């Protein structure tokens, strides 16, 4: 099997609906990068500070919150890619995951028992109930707020905004991305998979930056020594006031 360097499409790529759609995703990402340079550069800066916090991190501890922040950063990158593509209904789901991973890290903190509860979720129905009780929405927001009141409030507002924008299936997400065509007593649904330039794209890009900043602020609160070592707190203060 011939290896690809990622620059040349493999044989038959783009000859089916799925890979053609993926080409459209990349084309939209390029267009957003070109047309929305200011917010895209802020996305890149937020990603850089998250990456700096996690790169080459020796002996991270407590270990479970550290692992959760790696997943938070990965979800941020996936959400950013989706947002740049104009997947305005799908990006909020990934951004919610970014927030939740950071929020779970805040709940666990240095509590070994809570980390054990989290790790034993698959041990049966009782274990699942304990996890649900420990990591429900109110508990997560309270844990973030206990670390920093302002970040806790931002977390709660962002979480609700993401849900309203499509992180949970709802009428707004469906209506904003669908059109009904009624002709000759027949109804046709025209559903948008990729939004073009407009208010929805601008909003989801802004959400993405805000979510990344919120995740970074939670990291600073959970791992203050690591944050101080790499200087991400100062970088956050440069970006955050605009958002």
MDAnalysis code that builds the backbone (N, CA, C; Angstrom):
import MDAnalysis as mda
import numpy as np

u = mda.Universe.empty(729, n_residues=243, atom_resindex=np.repeat(np.arange(243), 3), trajectory=True)
u.add_TopologyAttr("name", ["N", "CA", "C"] * 243)
u.add_TopologyAttr("resid", np.arange(1, 244))
u.add_TopologyAttr("resname", ["UNK", "UNK", "UNK", "UNK", "UNK", "UNK", "UNK", "UNK", "UNK", "UNK", "UNK", "UNK", "UNK", "UNK", "UNK", "UNK", "UNK", "UNK", "UNK", "UNK", "UNK", "UNK", "UNK", "UNK", "UNK", "UNK", "UNK", "UNK", "UNK", "UNK", "UNK", "UNK", "UNK", "UNK", "UNK", "UNK", "UNK", "UNK", "UNK", "UNK", "UNK", "UNK", "UNK", "UNK", "UNK", "UNK", "UNK", "UNK", "UNK", "UNK", "UNK", "UNK", "UNK", "UNK", "UNK", "UNK", "UNK", "UNK", "UNK", "UNK", "UNK", "UNK", "UNK", "UNK", "UNK", "UNK", "UNK", "UNK", "UNK", "UNK", "UNK", "UNK", "UNK", "UNK", "UNK", "UNK", "UNK", "UNK", "UNK", "UNK", "UNK", "UNK", "UNK", "UNK", "UNK", "UNK", "UNK", "UNK", "UNK", "UNK", "UNK", "UNK", "UNK", "UNK", "UNK", "UNK", "UNK", "UNK", "UNK", "UNK", "UNK", "UNK", "UNK", "UNK", "UNK", "UNK", "UNK", "UNK", "UNK", "UNK", "UNK", "UNK", "UNK", "UNK", "UNK", "UNK", "UNK", "UNK", "UNK", "UNK", "UNK", "UNK", "UNK", "UNK", "UNK", "UNK", "UNK", "UNK", "UNK", "UNK", "UNK", "UNK", "UNK", "UNK", "UNK", "UNK", "UNK", "UNK", "UNK", "UNK", "UNK", "UNK", "UNK", "UNK", "UNK", "UNK", "UNK", "UNK", "UNK", "UNK", "UNK", "UNK", "UNK", "UNK", "UNK", "UNK", "UNK", "UNK", "UNK", "UNK", "UNK", "UNK", "UNK", "UNK", "UNK", "UNK", "UNK", "UNK", "UNK", "UNK", "UNK", "UNK", "UNK", "UNK", "UNK", "UNK", "UNK", "UNK", "UNK", "UNK", "UNK", "UNK", "UNK", "UNK", "UNK", "UNK", "UNK", "UNK", "UNK", "UNK", "UNK", "UNK", "UNK", "UNK", "UNK", "UNK", "UNK", "UNK", "UNK", "UNK", "UNK", "UNK", "UNK", "UNK", "UNK", "UNK", "UNK", "UNK", "UNK", "UNK", "UNK", "UNK", "UNK", "UNK", "UNK", "UNK", "UNK", "UNK", "UNK", "UNK", "UNK", "UNK", "UNK", "UNK", "UNK", "UNK", "UNK", "UNK", "UNK", "UNK", "UNK", "UNK", "UNK", "UNK", "UNK", "UNK", "UNK", "UNK", "UNK", "UNK", "UNK", "UNK", "UNK"])
u.atoms.positions = np.array([
    [0.851, -1.200, 0.000],
    [0.000, 0.000, 0.000],
    [0.885, 1.247, 0.000],
    [0.667, 2.116, -0.979],
    [1.477, 3.315, -1.079],
    [1.075, 4.325, -0.011],
    [2.058, 4.857, 0.692],
    [1.781, 5.829, 1.734],
    [1.576, 7.218, 1.128],
    [0.721, 8.006, 1.759],
    [0.477, 9.373, 1.328],
    [1.061, 10.339, 2.356],
    [1.594, 11.460, 1.870],
    [2.118, 12.468, 2.789],
    [1.038, 13.437, 3.251],
    [-0.215, 13.185, 2.868],
    [-1.319, 14.041, 3.271],
    [-1.577, 15.187, 2.314],
    [-0.718, 15.377, 1.331],
    [-0.895, 16.462, 0.366],
    [-1.553, 15.984, -0.920],
    [-1.354, 14.748, -1.224],
    [-1.910, 14.176, -2.457],
    [-3.064, 13.252, -2.101],
    [-4.203, 13.477, -2.733],
    [-5.373, 12.645, -2.449],
    [-5.126, 11.212, -2.923],
    [-5.582, 10.233, -2.133],
    [-5.438, 8.838, -2.557],
    [-6.349, 8.539, -3.739],
    [-6.085, 7.442, -4.443],
    [-6.913, 7.081, -5.589],
    [-8.386, 6.978, -5.199],
    [-9.260, 7.460, -6.073],
    [-10.716, 7.419, -5.921],
    [-11.260, 8.386, -4.877],
    [-10.387, 9.163, -4.247],
    [-10.882, 10.159, -3.296],
    [-11.729, 11.198, -4.040],
    [-12.853, 11.546, -3.449],
    [-13.733, 12.541, -4.040],
    [-14.725, 11.980, -5.034],
    [-14.733, 10.656, -5.212],
    [-15.659, 10.032, -6.165],
    [-16.915, 9.487, -5.493],
    [-17.044, 9.748, -4.212],
    [-18.239, 9.335, -3.472],
    [-18.713, 10.522, -2.653],
    [-19.919, 10.397, -2.115],
    [-20.514, 11.530, -1.398],
    [-19.712, 11.909, -0.150],
    [-19.207, 10.907, 0.597],
    [-18.518, 11.210, 1.843],
    [-17.226, 11.971, 1.604],
    [-16.348, 11.440, 0.744],
    [-15.061, 12.106, 0.556],
    [-15.225, 13.419, -0.209],
    [-16.260, 13.539, -1.035],
    [-16.552, 14.826, -1.671],
    [-16.948, 15.854, -0.615],
    [-17.739, 15.399, 0.350],
    [-18.127, 16.277, 1.455],
    [-16.900, 16.710, 2.257],
    [-15.992, 15.788, 2.505],
    [-14.779, 16.123, 3.258],
    [-13.922, 17.125, 2.503],
    [-13.922, 17.045, 1.169],
    [-13.241, 18.067, 0.378],
    [-13.899, 19.429, 0.570],
    [-15.229, 19.433, 0.638],
    [-15.956, 20.686, 0.856],
    [-15.659, 21.250, 2.243],
    [-15.496, 20.356, 3.226],
    [-15.120, 20.785, 4.576],
    [-13.788, 21.534, 4.536],
    [-12.792, 20.952, 3.890],
    [-11.476, 21.597, 3.814],
    [-11.554, 22.909, 3.027],
    [-12.325, 22.932, 1.953],
    [-12.464, 24.170, 1.176],
    [-13.085, 25.273, 2.031],
    [-14.080, 24.928, 2.847],
    [-14.681, 25.911, 3.739],
    [-13.693, 26.387, 4.802],
    [-12.874, 25.459, 5.317],
    [-11.862, 25.844, 6.301],
    [-10.880, 26.845, 5.694],
    [-10.465, 26.600, 4.455],
    [-9.570, 27.537, 3.776],
    [-10.243, 28.907, 3.611],
    [-11.512, 28.892, 3.217],
    [-12.236, 30.147, 2.994],
    [-12.377, 30.934, 4.293],
    [-12.692, 30.239, 5.387],
    [-12.825, 30.911, 6.676],
    [-11.486, 31.475, 7.118],
    [-10.429, 30.710, 6.920],
    [-9.085, 31.181, 7.267],
    [-8.764, 32.464, 6.506],
    [-9.158, 32.516, 5.259],
    [-8.858, 33.676, 4.412],
    [-9.723, 34.877, 4.776],
    [-11.000, 34.639, 5.051],
    [-11.962, 35.732, 5.215],
    [-12.142, 36.211, 6.653],
    [-11.724, 35.385, 7.638],
    [-11.933, 35.721, 9.052],
    [-10.590, 35.715, 9.786],
    [-9.651, 36.457, 9.265],
    [-8.284, 36.334, 9.747],
    [-8.132, 36.701, 11.225],
    [-8.849, 37.700, 11.701],
    [-8.662, 38.138, 13.084],
    [-9.073, 37.054, 14.066],
    [-10.298, 36.513, 13.910],
    [-10.764, 35.494, 14.853],
    [-9.985, 34.198, 14.664],
    [-9.588, 33.891, 13.436],
    [-8.790, 32.683, 13.199],
    [-7.436, 32.797, 13.897],
    [-6.820, 33.958, 13.841],
    [-5.544, 34.137, 14.537],
    [-5.712, 33.997, 16.043],
    [-6.857, 34.440, 16.565],
    [-7.119, 34.248, 17.998],
    [-7.315, 32.768, 18.327],
    [-7.974, 32.036, 17.433],
    [-8.086, 30.585, 17.617],
    [-6.709, 29.939, 17.683],
    [-5.833, 30.361, 16.790],
    [-4.484, 29.809, 16.753],
    [-3.734, 30.149, 18.039],
    [-3.911, 31.355, 18.541],
    [-3.231, 31.770, 19.768],
    [-3.743, 30.984, 20.975],
    [-5.056, 30.774, 21.035],
    [-5.621, 29.993, 22.138],
    [-5.119, 28.552, 22.080],
    [-5.092, 27.986, 20.876],
    [-4.575, 26.628, 20.734],
    [-3.118, 26.550, 21.170],
    [-2.348, 27.579, 20.854],
    [-0.935, 27.580, 21.207],
    [-0.726, 27.576, 22.718],
    [-1.533, 28.355, 23.427],
    [-1.331, 28.391, 24.879],
    [-1.779, 27.084, 25.531],
    [-2.825, 26.456, 24.986],
    [-3.225, 25.144, 25.502],
    [-2.149, 24.104, 25.210],
    [-1.599, 24.161, 23.995],
    [-0.539, 23.216, 23.627],
    [0.707, 23.433, 24.478],
    [1.054, 24.701, 24.743],
    [2.221, 24.987, 25.581],
    [2.044, 24.433, 26.989],
    [0.816, 24.491, 27.494],
    [0.557, 23.979, 28.843],
    [0.777, 22.474, 28.926],
    [0.510, 21.778, 27.832],
    [0.511, 20.316, 27.864],
    [1.755, 19.680, 27.250],
    [2.442, 20.419, 26.421],
    [3.583, 19.830, 25.702],
    [4.752, 19.550, 26.644],
    [5.309, 18.350, 26.485],
    [6.512, 17.961, 27.231],
    [6.340, 18.185, 28.732],
    [5.194, 17.787, 29.240],
    [4.856, 17.966, 30.655],
    [5.383, 16.766, 31.430],
    [6.409, 16.984, 32.209],
    [7.032, 15.895, 32.947],
    [6.346, 15.702, 34.306],
    [6.042, 14.463, 34.635],
    [5.449, 14.103, 35.924],
    [4.217, 14.940, 36.269],
    [3.223, 14.978, 35.379],
    [2.017, 15.760, 35.689],
    [1.245, 15.125, 36.838],
    [0.700, 15.921, 37.667],
    [-0.097, 15.400, 38.766],
    [-0.969, 16.497, 39.333],
    [-2.174, 16.153, 39.776],
    [-2.760, 14.813, 39.783],
    [-3.028, 14.301, 38.363],
    [-2.862, 13.012, 38.175],
    [-2.771, 12.426, 36.849],
    [-4.096, 12.439, 36.084],
    [-5.227, 12.138, 36.766],
    [-6.504, 12.061, 36.041],
    [-6.923, 13.424, 35.510],
    [-6.878, 14.502, 36.315],
    [-7.161, 15.811, 35.738],
    [-6.241, 16.182, 34.584],
    [-4.972, 15.804, 34.686],
    [-4.047, 16.082, 33.584],
    [-4.490, 15.372, 32.314],
    [-4.879, 14.116, 32.430],
    [-5.345, 13.366, 31.266],
    [-6.594, 14.004, 30.666],
    [-7.464, 14.508, 31.533],
    [-8.689, 15.152, 31.053],
    [-8.382, 16.423, 30.271],
    [-7.343, 17.148, 30.660],
    [-7.007, 18.366, 29.919],
    [-6.439, 18.055, 28.540],
    [-5.756, 16.929, 28.394],
    [-5.338, 16.533, 27.046],
    [-6.556, 16.300, 26.160],
    [-7.586, 15.654, 26.717],
    [-8.806, 15.418, 25.931],
    [-9.556, 16.724, 25.684],
    [-9.495, 17.635, 26.641],
    [-10.122, 18.939, 26.451],
    [-9.476, 19.670, 25.276],
    [-8.152, 19.616, 25.213],
    [-7.447, 20.284, 24.115],
    [-7.760, 19.609, 22.782],
    [-7.803, 18.289, 22.776],
    [-8.130, 17.573, 21.540],
    [-9.539, 17.939, 21.065],
    [-10.486, 18.044, 22.000],
    [-11.852, 18.423, 21.646],
    [-11.896, 19.859, 21.136],
    [-11.076, 20.739, 21.718],
    [-10.995, 22.108, 21.220],
    [-10.540, 22.124, 19.765],
    [-9.520, 21.344, 19.453],
    [-9.029, 21.313, 18.072],
    [-10.080, 20.754, 17.121],
    [-10.764, 19.716, 17.546],
    [-11.825, 19.155, 16.703],
    [-12.945, 20.173, 16.511],
    [-13.301, 20.869, 17.598],
    [-14.339, 21.889, 17.503],
    [-13.921, 23.045, 16.619],
    [-12.647, 23.440, 16.713],
    [-12.146, 24.521, 15.870],
    [-12.211, 24.127, 14.394],
    [-11.825, 22.895, 14.093],
    [-11.898, 22.426, 12.712],
    [-13.319, 22.420, 12.197],
    [-14.241, 21.998, 13.033],
    [-15.657, 21.964, 12.667],
    [-16.202, 23.382, 12.486],
    [-15.820, 24.281, 13.385],
    [-16.283, 25.666, 13.280],
    [-15.751, 26.330, 12.010],
    [-14.471, 26.135, 11.717],
    [-13.889, 26.711, 10.513],
    [-14.572, 26.192, 9.250],
    [-15.068, 24.969, 9.307],
    [-15.733, 24.364, 8.155],
    [-17.162, 24.858, 7.971],
    [-17.701, 25.550, 8.980],
    [-19.086, 25.971, 8.901],
    [-20.061, 24.913, 9.387],
    [-19.562, 23.944, 10.151],
    [-20.436, 22.926, 10.748],
    [-21.009, 23.502, 12.044],
    [-21.860, 24.496, 11.890],
    [-22.305, 25.295, 13.034],
    [-23.226, 24.533, 13.970],
    [-23.862, 23.481, 13.500],
    [-24.712, 22.669, 14.371],
    [-23.912, 21.594, 15.099],
    [-22.796, 21.188, 14.537],
    [-22.007, 20.097, 15.096],
    [-20.862, 20.586, 15.989],
    [-20.283, 21.724, 15.663],
    [-19.163, 22.243, 16.459],
    [-19.514, 22.400, 17.938],
    [-20.733, 22.880, 18.288],
    [-21.046, 23.017, 19.715],
    [-20.955, 21.710, 20.497],
    [-21.214, 20.580, 19.864],
    [-21.092, 19.293, 20.564],
    [-19.646, 19.043, 20.978],
    [-18.722, 19.339, 20.092],
    [-17.302, 19.151, 20.388],
    [-16.818, 20.179, 21.402],
    [-17.321, 21.393, 21.303],
    [-16.928, 22.427, 22.252],
    [-17.482, 22.138, 23.642],
    [-18.657, 21.553, 23.702],
    [-19.193, 21.130, 25.004],
    [-18.272, 20.082, 25.622],
    [-17.774, 19.152, 24.809],
    [-16.852, 18.138, 25.311],
    [-15.577, 18.785, 25.848],
    [-15.091, 19.805, 25.154],
    [-13.914, 20.537, 25.621],
    [-14.166, 21.113, 27.013],
    [-15.303, 21.769, 27.190],
    [-15.645, 22.351, 28.488],
    [-15.822, 21.279, 29.550],
    [-16.514, 20.187, 29.198],
    [-16.802, 19.151, 30.190],
    [-15.526, 18.471, 30.675],
    [-14.592, 18.209, 29.784],
    [-13.336, 17.578, 30.217],
    [-12.597, 18.478, 31.196],
    [-12.552, 19.780, 30.892],
    [-11.917, 20.717, 31.810],
    [-12.692, 20.798, 33.121],
    [-14.025, 20.778, 33.020],
    [-14.859, 20.825, 34.220],
    [-14.707, 19.593, 35.088],
    [-14.602, 18.434, 34.463],
    [-14.369, 17.200, 35.222],
    [-13.042, 17.288, 35.972],
    [-12.033, 17.863, 35.314],
    [-10.738, 18.020, 35.970],
    [-10.865, 18.906, 37.206],
    [-11.710, 19.931, 37.109],
    [-11.933, 20.813, 38.252],
    [-12.628, 20.082, 39.391],
    [-13.592, 19.223, 39.052],
    [-14.298, 18.449, 40.082],
    [-13.336, 17.522, 40.810],
    [-12.475, 16.862, 40.067],
    [-11.563, 15.875, 40.663],
    [-10.461, 16.556, 41.469],
    [-9.793, 17.534, 40.863],
    [-8.714, 18.226, 41.566],
    [-7.728, 17.249, 42.169],
    [-7.470, 17.420, 43.459],
    [-6.556, 16.529, 44.182],
    [-7.282, 15.432, 44.947],
    [-8.581, 15.278, 44.692],
    [-9.380, 14.309, 45.436],
    [-9.212, 12.911, 44.832],
    [-8.455, 12.077, 45.489],
    [-8.193, 10.735, 44.958],
    [-9.472, 9.888, 44.921],
    [-10.341, 10.071, 45.887],
    [-11.588, 9.302, 45.904],
    [-12.473, 9.654, 44.714],
    [-12.537, 10.947, 44.369],
    [-13.333, 11.364, 43.215],
    [-12.728, 10.835, 41.924],
    [-11.412, 10.832, 41.853],
    [-10.753, 10.262, 40.679],
    [-11.051, 8.775, 40.566],
    [-11.063, 8.085, 41.706],
    [-11.377, 6.655, 41.712],
    [-12.814, 6.419, 41.263],
    [-13.720, 7.271, 41.711],
    [-15.117, 7.172, 41.278],
    [-15.219, 7.315, 39.772],
    [-14.512, 8.302, 39.227],
    [-14.522, 8.541, 37.789],
    [-13.974, 7.343, 37.015],
    [-12.881, 6.781, 37.489],
    [-12.226, 5.682, 36.777],
    [-13.006, 4.375, 36.856],
    [-13.876, 4.255, 37.843],
    [-14.633, 3.012, 38.023],
    [-16.064, 3.108, 37.486],
    [-16.296, 4.011, 36.583],
    [-17.645, 4.210, 36.042],
    [-18.236, 2.942, 35.445],
    [-17.397, 2.111, 34.856],
    [-17.887, 0.919, 34.149],
    [-18.039, -0.295, 35.065],
    [-17.922, -0.095, 36.373],
    [-17.987, -1.221, 37.296],
    [-19.400, -1.681, 37.619],
    [-20.389, -1.072, 37.022],
    [-21.769, -1.492, 37.272],
    [-22.695, -0.297, 37.408],
    [-23.980, -0.584, 37.605],
    [-24.977, 0.478, 37.664],
    [-24.746, 1.432, 38.829],
    [-24.360, 0.902, 39.982],
    [-24.110, 1.773, 41.132],
    [-22.941, 2.719, 40.856],
    [-21.913, 2.192, 40.212],
    [-20.751, 3.023, 39.890],
    [-21.148, 4.138, 38.926],
    [-22.000, 3.832, 37.949],
    [-22.457, 4.852, 37.010],
    [-23.267, 5.930, 37.724],
    [-24.097, 5.520, 38.662],
    [-24.894, 6.487, 39.418],
    [-24.004, 7.408, 40.246],
    [-22.940, 6.850, 40.820],
    [-22.027, 7.679, 41.603],
    [-21.341, 8.719, 40.719],
    [-20.956, 8.302, 39.513],
    [-20.317, 9.235, 38.582],
    [-21.299, 10.328, 38.170],
    [-22.530, 9.937, 37.871],
    [-23.528, 10.932, 37.467],
    [-23.797, 11.935, 38.574],
    [-23.795, 11.461, 39.804],
    [-24.031, 12.361, 40.937],
    [-22.856, 13.302, 41.155],
    [-21.649, 12.770, 40.969],
    [-20.451, 13.576, 41.222],
    [-20.172, 14.571, 40.109],
    [-20.613, 14.247, 38.886],
    [-20.258, 15.068, 37.734],
    [-21.481, 15.600, 36.993],
    [-22.548, 15.912, 37.712],
    [-23.677, 16.544, 37.040],
    [-23.345, 18.010, 36.776],
    [-24.192, 18.662, 35.981],
    [-23.897, 20.030, 35.557],
    [-23.682, 20.993, 36.698],
    [-24.521, 20.901, 37.729],
    [-24.395, 21.824, 38.855],
    [-23.087, 21.598, 39.614],
    [-22.722, 20.330, 39.777],
    [-21.486, 20.027, 40.496],
    [-20.263, 20.543, 39.748],
    [-20.294, 20.407, 38.429],
    [-19.161, 20.879, 37.634],
    [-19.046, 22.399, 37.729],
    [-20.168, 23.090, 37.519],
    [-20.138, 24.549, 37.591],
    [-19.687, 25.015, 38.979],
    [-20.173, 24.341, 40.029],
    [-19.787, 24.709, 41.392],
    [-18.293, 24.507, 41.615],
    [-17.756, 23.415, 41.070],
    [-16.325, 23.137, 41.237],
    [-15.478, 24.187, 40.531],
    [-15.894, 24.563, 39.323],
    [-15.159, 25.603, 38.592],
    [-15.275, 26.938, 39.328],
    [-16.473, 27.244, 39.812],
    [-16.686, 28.479, 40.540],
    [-15.914, 28.547, 41.834],
    [-15.713, 27.403, 42.470],
    [-14.926, 27.373, 43.709],
    [-13.461, 27.711, 43.446],
    [-12.997, 27.392, 42.247],
    [-11.620, 27.729, 41.879],
    [-11.501, 29.200, 41.495],
    [-12.506, 29.682, 40.749],
    [-12.515, 31.080, 40.321],
    [-13.951, 31.451, 39.967],
    [-14.516, 32.413, 40.673],
    [-15.927, 32.769, 40.501],
    [-16.220, 33.234, 39.086],
    [-15.393, 34.100, 38.541],
    [-15.614, 34.634, 37.198],
    [-15.572, 33.518, 36.153],
    [-14.611, 32.616, 36.281],
    [-14.515, 31.501, 35.335],
    [-15.707, 30.566, 35.484],
    [-16.174, 30.355, 36.708],
    [-17.354, 29.532, 36.928],
    [-18.573, 30.114, 36.254],
    [-18.757, 31.426, 36.351],
    [-19.892, 32.068, 35.687],
    [-19.780, 31.963, 34.171],
    [-18.557, 32.156, 33.661],
    [-18.343, 32.038, 32.215],
    [-18.606, 30.619, 31.745],
    [-18.165, 29.639, 32.536],
    [-18.391, 28.235, 32.209],
    [-19.888, 27.961, 32.087],
    [-20.656, 28.390, 33.080],
    [-22.095, 28.135, 33.068],
    [-22.782, 28.785, 31.888],
    [-22.428, 30.036, 31.579],
    [-23.053, 30.732, 30.464],
    [-22.687, 30.100, 29.132],
    [-21.401, 29.765, 28.980],
    [-20.969, 29.123, 27.735],
    [-21.661, 27.781, 27.533],
    [-21.765, 27.016, 28.597],
    [-22.384, 25.697, 28.494],
    [-23.823, 25.831, 28.012],
    [-24.564, 26.778, 28.581],
    [-25.955, 26.985, 28.165],
    [-26.026, 27.483, 26.726],
    [-25.132, 28.387, 26.353],
    [-25.128, 28.891, 24.978],
    [-24.868, 27.768, 23.981],
    [-23.931, 26.888, 24.317],
    [-23.614, 25.780, 23.414],
    [-24.796, 24.836, 23.257],
    [-25.495, 24.571, 24.353],
    [-26.675, 23.710, 24.280],
    [-27.727, 24.349, 23.383],
    [-27.970, 25.659, 23.572],
    [-28.955, 26.356, 22.744],
    [-28.565, 26.353, 21.278],
    [-27.258, 26.339, 21.001],
    [-26.784, 26.429, 19.628],
    [-26.642, 25.068, 18.963],
    [-26.885, 23.975, 19.715],
    [-26.888, 22.669, 19.077],
    [-26.137, 21.574, 19.783],
    [-25.535, 21.862, 20.953],
    [-24.813, 20.803, 21.663],
    [-25.755, 19.695, 22.118],
    [-27.022, 20.035, 22.338],
    [-28.095, 19.051, 22.491],
    [-29.074, 19.272, 21.350],
    [-29.651, 18.216, 20.775],
    [-30.652, 18.413, 19.722],
    [-31.792, 19.303, 20.219],
    [-32.102, 20.339, 19.467],
    [-33.193, 21.231, 19.838],
    [-33.758, 21.892, 18.593],
    [-34.853, 22.615, 18.779],
    [-35.554, 23.202, 17.640],
    [-34.713, 24.280, 16.954],
    [-33.932, 25.045, 17.742],
    [-33.120, 26.095, 17.150],
    [-32.080, 25.552, 16.202],
    [-31.420, 24.478, 16.602],
    [-30.395, 23.865, 15.768],
    [-30.993, 23.342, 14.466],
    [-32.189, 22.774, 14.533],
    [-32.831, 22.230, 13.331],
    [-33.292, 23.340, 12.405],
    [-33.982, 24.332, 12.976],
    [-34.549, 25.410, 12.171],
    [-33.459, 26.234, 11.500],
    [-32.381, 26.531, 12.232],
    [-31.325, 27.386, 11.698],
    [-30.579, 26.744, 10.537],
    [-30.650, 25.435, 10.430],
    [-29.876, 24.727, 9.402],
    [-30.745, 23.965, 8.410],
    [-32.027, 24.321, 8.341],
    [-32.937, 23.625, 7.433],
    [-33.866, 24.626, 6.753],
    [-34.295, 24.270, 5.563],
    [-35.308, 25.035, 4.850],
    [-36.370, 24.070, 4.335],
    [-37.611, 24.498, 4.421],
    [-38.723, 23.687, 3.933],
    [-39.171, 24.217, 2.576],
    [-39.275, 23.333, 1.612],
    [-39.723, 23.691, 0.259],
    [-41.016, 22.936, -0.023],
    [-42.095, 23.682, -0.111],
    [-43.407, 23.075, -0.364],
    [-43.879, 23.439, -1.763],
    [-43.958, 22.435, -2.621],
    [-44.419, 22.642, -3.997],
    [-45.286, 21.476, -4.438],
    [-46.354, 21.817, -5.145],
    [-47.236, 20.784, -5.711],
    [-47.665, 19.766, -4.662],
    [-48.041, 20.283, -3.478],
    [-48.547, 19.439, -2.383],
    [-47.486, 18.477, -1.839],
    [-46.220, 18.760, -2.115],
    [-45.128, 17.929, -1.594],
    [-44.174, 18.806, -0.782],
    [-43.612, 18.206, 0.244],
    [-42.686, 18.926, 1.118],
    [-41.289, 18.324, 0.987],
    [-40.320, 19.206, 0.792],
    [-38.925, 18.780, 0.695],
    [-38.108, 19.525, 1.739],
    [-37.222, 18.799, 2.429],
    [-36.332, 19.404, 3.414],
    [-34.977, 19.639, 2.775],
    [-34.534, 20.887, 2.834],
    [-33.183, 21.236, 2.377],
    [-32.365, 21.557, 3.619],
    [-31.509, 20.622, 4.020],
    [-30.733, 20.779, 5.250],
    [-29.303, 21.187, 4.929],
    [-28.841, 22.234, 5.610],
    [-27.487, 22.736, 5.400],
    [-26.504, 21.964, 6.273],
    [-25.538, 21.320, 5.651],
    [-24.500, 20.625, 6.393],
    [-23.316, 21.547, 6.666],
    [-23.092, 22.505, 5.773],
    [-21.985, 23.448, 5.906],
    [-22.512, 24.859, 5.687],
    [-22.448, 25.666, 6.739],
    [-22.895, 27.049, 6.625],
    [-21.808, 27.900, 5.964],
    [-22.249, 28.865, 5.159],
    [-21.327, 29.816, 4.578],
    [-21.151, 31.026, 5.480],
    [-20.610, 32.074, 4.919],
    [-20.373, 33.287, 5.685],
    [-21.695, 33.854, 6.201],
    [-21.686, 34.314, 7.437],
    [-22.899, 34.872, 8.011],
    [-22.855, 34.867, 9.521],
    [-23.979, 35.224, 10.121],
    [-24.058, 35.370, 11.571],
    [-23.763, 34.060, 12.298],
    [-24.286, 32.938, 11.783],
    [-24.088, 31.650, 12.453],
    [-22.607, 31.285, 12.503],
    [-21.892, 31.501, 11.409],
    [-20.458, 31.202, 11.374],
    [-19.697, 32.103, 12.337],
    [-20.014, 33.391, 12.319],
    [-19.340, 34.321, 13.227],
    [-19.559, 33.927, 14.685],
    [-20.775, 33.506, 14.996],
    [-21.101, 33.166, 16.379],
    [-20.357, 31.917, 16.836],
    [-20.313, 30.884, 16.001],
    [-19.659, 29.650, 16.422],
    [-18.144, 29.839, 16.512],
    [-17.563, 30.680, 15.677],
    [-16.134, 30.977, 15.792],
    [-15.836, 31.694, 17.106],
    [-16.704, 32.625, 17.470],
    [-16.529, 33.342, 18.733],
    [-16.674, 32.387, 19.916],
    [-17.680, 31.507, 19.853],
    [-17.849, 30.498, 20.899],
    [-16.585, 29.667, 21.054],
    [-15.975, 29.313, 19.931],
    [-14.802, 28.435, 19.975],
    [-13.650, 29.106, 20.718],
    [-13.416, 30.374, 20.433],
    [-12.364, 31.100, 21.153],
    [-12.702, 31.168, 22.647],
    [-13.957, 31.493, 22.961],
    [-14.370, 31.621, 24.363],
    [-14.214, 30.307, 25.116],
    [-14.577, 29.211, 24.481],
    [-14.454, 27.900, 25.125],
    [-12.989, 27.572, 25.382],
    [-12.128, 27.851, 24.407],
    [-10.702, 27.600, 24.607],
    [-10.134, 28.419, 25.747],
    [-10.534, 29.673, 25.834],
    [-10.080, 30.536, 26.929],
    [-10.564, 29.997, 28.264],
    [-11.831, 29.564, 28.321],
    [-12.391, 29.039, 29.565],
    [-11.651, 27.777, 30.003],
    [-11.382, 26.879, 29.066],
    [-10.632, 25.674, 29.393],
    [-9.244, 26.028, 29.928],
    [-8.595, 27.009, 29.289],
    [-7.259, 27.427, 29.732],
    [-7.300, 28.029, 31.129],
    [-8.340, 28.815, 31.419],
    [-8.457, 29.411, 32.751],
    [-8.674, 28.341, 33.821],
    [-9.440, 27.315, 33.481],
    [-9.628, 26.218, 34.433],
    [-8.308, 25.501, 34.657],
    [-7.526, 25.328, 33.577],
    [-6.202, 24.708, 33.723],
    [-5.339, 25.504, 34.700],
    [-5.341, 26.814, 34.551],
    [-4.548, 27.671, 35.439],
    [-4.956, 27.464, 36.888],
    [-6.278, 27.324, 37.123],
    [-6.767, 27.154, 38.489],
    [-6.451, 25.774, 39.056],
    [-6.484, 24.742, 38.215],
    [-6.232, 23.377, 38.679],
    [-4.733, 23.112, 38.803],
    [-3.952, 23.650, 37.872],
    [-2.502, 23.421, 37.852],
    [-1.755, 24.755, 37.861],
    [-1.850, 25.514, 38.942],
    [-1.233, 26.848, 38.971],
    [0.282, 26.829, 38.775],
    [0.962, 25.833, 39.321],
    [2.418, 25.787, 39.187],
    [2.835, 25.558, 37.736],
    [2.162, 24.621, 37.078],
    [2.467, 24.353, 35.675],
    [2.128, 25.578, 34.819],
    [0.985, 26.199, 35.094],
    [0.578, 27.376, 34.335],
    [1.589, 28.506, 34.487],
    [2.087, 28.701, 35.707],
    [3.078, 29.751, 35.942],
    [4.388, 29.441, 35.226],
    [4.752, 28.165, 35.188],
    [6.008, 27.775, 34.561],
    [6.015, 28.085, 33.073],
    [4.896, 27.829, 32.401],
    [4.829, 28.063, 30.950],
    [4.250, 29.428, 30.615],
    [3.756, 30.146, 31.612],
    [3.296, 31.516, 31.407],
    [1.989, 31.675, 30.670],
    [1.101, 30.682, 30.765],
    [-0.137, 30.801, 29.990],
    [-1.116, 31.786, 30.612],
    [-0.995, 32.038, 31.923],
    [-1.890, 33.007, 32.541],
    [-1.749, 34.379, 31.918],
    [-0.531, 34.801, 31.684],
    [-0.284, 36.096, 31.051],
    [-0.814, 36.124, 29.627],
    [-0.657, 35.032, 28.901],
    [-1.148, 34.975, 27.528],
    [-2.664, 35.043, 27.479],
    [-3.329, 34.397, 28.445],
    [-4.788, 34.445, 28.487],
    [-5.262, 35.880, 28.660],
    [-4.601, 36.632, 29.510],
    [-5.027, 38.003, 29.784],
    [-4.861, 38.903, 28.565],
    [-4.024, 38.524, 27.630],
    [-3.878, 39.296, 26.401],
    [-5.060, 39.064, 25.471],
    [-5.527, 37.810, 25.398],
    [-6.591, 37.441, 24.463],
    [-7.989, 37.667, 25.052],
    [-8.166, 37.306, 26.306],
    [-9.495, 37.236, 26.914],
    [-10.284, 38.534, 26.882],
    [-9.683, 39.713, 27.134],
    [-10.502, 40.927, 27.206],
    [-11.328, 41.219, 25.950],
    [-10.875, 40.755, 24.799],
    [-11.598, 41.000, 23.551],
    [-12.874, 40.172, 23.488],
    [-12.907, 39.061, 24.240],
    [-14.023, 38.128, 24.157],
    [-14.859, 38.125, 25.433],
])
